[in-house]
């Protein structure tokens, strides 16, 4: 992997965006997990015939 000094501005911005996104998910994990499972259940519900 290249050193941080050698990365372009776009690559640095993308890395910082990913770090911020992961921190946001970690802080709001309970809500993210609940929303994920609610969304997943919409598409995997079993219906009685």
ABEGO torsion letter per residue (X at the ends): XBBAAABBAAAAAAAAAAAAAAAAAAAAAAAAAAAAAAAAAAAABBBBX
